[in-house]
């Protein structure tokens, strides 16, 4: 994994852990539902941010290598990307 992306991804997971613990406390305390939903949506955005980082790393490393290899490796890379975006459904 690319060092900078790894560092940012680990930081993002730490933030996510804190956000999830916060949501659990809100549920336990029976906070206002809309406030919990707001926090849940924030977690979803954080997960999307993490996914972007992981996708960037995958494209810069594995996919680049697989495309350079060509043939079956290239087709595998295309299939993985389609699957990652749920475009592989038939």
C-alpha positions in Angstrom: 0.0 0.0 0.0 1.2 3.5 -0.8 2.5 5.0 2.5 0.6 8.3 2.3 -2.7 6.5 1.5 -2.1 4.0 4.2 -1.6 6.8 6.7 -4.7 8.6 5.6 -6.8 5.4 5.5 -5.7 4.4 9.1 -6.6 8.0 10.3 -10.0 7.7 8.6 -10.6 4.3 10.4 -9.8 5.9 13.7 -12.3 8.7 13.0 -14.9 6.1 12.0 -14.4 4.1 15.2 -15.0 7.2 17.3 -18.1 8.1 15.2 -19.6 4.6 15.7 -18.9 4.7 19.4 -20.7 8.0 19.5 -23.7 6.7 17.7 -23.9 3.7 20.1 -23.9 6.2 23.0 -26.6 8.2 21.4 -28.8 5.1 20.9 -28.1 4.0 24.5 -29.1 7.5 25.7 -32.1 7.5 23.5 -31.1 10.7 21.8 -33.4 12.3 19.3 -33.7 10.1 16.2 -32.9 12.8 13.7 -29.6 13.6 15.6 -28.7 9.9 15.4 -29.5 9.8 11.7 -27.4 12.9 11.1 -24.4 11.1 12.8 -25.1 7.9 10.9 -25.0 9.9 7.6 -21.7 11.4 8.7 -20.4 7.8 9.1 -21.6 6.9 5.6 -19.7 9.9 4.2 -16.6 8.9 6.2 -16.8 5.4 4.8 -17.1 6.8 1.3 -14.0 8.8 1.9 -12.2 5.7 3.1 -13.4 3.8 0.0 -12.0 6.6 -2.3 -8.6 6.2 -0.6 -8.7 2.4 -1.0 -9.8 2.7 -4.6 -7.1 5.2 -5.3 -4.5 2.9 -3.9 -5.9 -0.1 -5.8 -5.8 1.9 -9.1 -2.3 3.2 -8.6 -0.9 -0.2 -7.6 -2.7 -3.3 -8.5 -4.8 -2.1 -11.4 -1.8 -0.4 -13.0 0.2 -3.6 -12.8 -2.7 -5.8 -14.0 -3.3 -3.5 -17.1 0.4 -3.6 -17.9 0.3 -7.5 -17.8 -2.6 -7.4 -20.2 -4.8 -10.4 -21.2 -6.5 -12.2 -18.4 -5.0 -9.9 -15.8 -6.5 -6.9 -17.5 -9.9 -8.6 -17.7 -9.7 -9.4 -14.0 -9.0 -5.8 -13.1 -11.9 -4.6 -15.2 -14.2 -7.2 -13.5 -13.0 -6.1 -10.0 -13.8 -2.5 -10.8 -17.2 -3.3 -12.1 -17.9 -5.4 -9.0 -16.6 -2.6 -6.7 -19.3 -0.3 -8.2 -22.0 -2.9 -8.4 -21.9 -2.7 -12.2 -21.3 -6.4 -12.6 -24.9 -7.4 -12.0 -26.7 -9.1 -14.8 
